[in-house]
């Protein structure tokens, strides 16, 4: 499919001249004011601030940056086949968002992506203008609901994630606890069947209500045909995860989950939800069946139902899978409770990473060693960092052993006429200072770069986010800054050194480095490639680096013309 850039009249926004520090500071302050008004129940101030956010130029700037420079689908066009991939088109998109003319949603483009079980998941790709507008609406709407969301919800929320959900499950499933029966639930076609009426009713009074209604009713285009829809929030939209969380809000209250003043569960049930995936912990099997019936009735009011084949009731000793982890209570004669809780990477997760790495090795036939390292290192490091919070040391070692066989096969295929001794000298050596092993795979006779091992990732328990804490709460600045600093361990060695040296802050925009944006190393001129000038390097957000390079080019051009 051919794509073209967003066209339009001359833009008034010069993308390179945007002061991101000022823009993001204004957006942050606006979100905090919305959060505070929602928490205090001040509806008049809340709606006034949300109207201000919907027409804020700073919100438009950060929204365009998000959808055109950060999001994974930034170069995927919608039905209009337009993308915003240059500074000029991004500036034009900002001006279009700030225009006073009425905005109308376009239908989404339907595409399909494969699922782990072999089936395909439908995605709806909005136009680039609608994506940016949805990001604006999300900025105005999200802080209101962050002040209201239940503490059991961890999916697609700022400052929360899978690791927090697993940490909550760990607390519920401990051997000395009483909640040993688990309702492992699966909602059938959750995003495609959410009822529009209850969702729009929950959003009653929001200034962007009409826009959200348009997005829900816009339909999708497949094979050049327009299909109307009367239910569901299209997966692929910027605002869809937030709308899904709003639709599922109230699940905790429906299950009768209660907390004391310290945030501890004092009810007979416990709930952990990540988007549409959730588990309910109960004290008895009968109560688990009752919870299933109550949940089915609650979902029916929202046009949803539990999957009969995937929803099951199990005891903690039999184990269950959740978010790529296996949670199971094992028998142990060496503990007072005669049990030991272990959370490990699930068998399906291990199978998927092996399959992906096997496919990547095949694609890398004929490539040089640097291409191999560039492709595989992010995959290995990402999977290991995701599973570093559980009992994974033995599994990491097994995967490294499996990878060694792949390394040998690749090396022998690359040099079929060379001896094994020649191959080992070229690709194996003591390439990691902190490791005494002389069998580290990498560019042994060149740059010295190494293929990351799973076992190099240290196991470290995740500290769960407290209660209802939200990043938009101005009273918790120190708390969230400390949590962001702890995430530096997920970076590479060089990036971690730079991040610590910069105190976790991007020197270009002045905001936290770990905020979901891709990071990249930047330095003036040749120093980016000169290891001897490491002190001149900086770690920036990718979007900030692009702007820094553009400013450097403009300054060099100005000096030449002077």
Secondary structure as UniProt FT lines:
FT   STRAND          4..5
FT   HELIX           15..17
FT   HELIX           20..40
FT   HELIX           43..54
FT   HELIX           57..65
FT   HELIX           66..70
FT   TURN            72..75
FT   TURN            79..80
FT   STRAND          82..83
FT   HELIX           87..98
FT   STRAND          108..114
FT   TURN            116..117
FT   STRAND          120..125
FT   HELIX           128..146
FT   TURN            147..148
FT   TURN            151..152
FT   TURN            155..156
FT   TURN            158..159
FT   HELIX           162..173
FT   TURN            175..176
FT   STRAND          181..187
FT   TURN            188..189
FT   HELIX           190..193
FT   HELIX           196..202
FT   TURN            203..205
FT   TURN            207..208
FT   HELIX           209..217
FT   STRAND          220..222
FT   TURN            223..224
FT   STRAND          225..227
FT   TURN            235..236
FT   TURN            238..239
FT   HELIX           240..248
FT   TURN            249..250
FT   HELIX           251..254
FT   TURN            255..256
FT   TURN            261..262
FT   STRAND          270..274
FT   TURN            275..276
FT   STRAND          277..282
FT   HELIX           285..300
FT   TURN            301..303
FT   TURN            308..310
FT   STRAND          312..315
FT   TURN            316..318
FT   STRAND          320..322
FT   TURN            323..324
FT   STRAND          325..331
FT   TURN            333..334
FT   TURN            336..337
FT   STRAND          339..345
FT   HELIX           347..363
FT   TURN            364..366
FT   HELIX           369..386
FT   TURN            387..389
FT   HELIX           393..414
FT   TURN            415..417
FT   HELIX           420..427
FT   STRAND          428..429
FT   TURN            433..434
FT   STRAND          440..442
FT   TURN            444..447
FT   HELIX           454..456
FT   TURN            467..468
FT   TURN            471..472
FT   HELIX           474..476
FT   HELIX           477..486
FT   HELIX           487..490
FT   HELIX           493..501
FT   TURN            502..504
FT   TURN            507..509
FT   STRAND          519..522
FT   HELIX           525..528
FT   HELIX           531..536
FT   STRAND          538..541
FT   HELIX           542..561
//
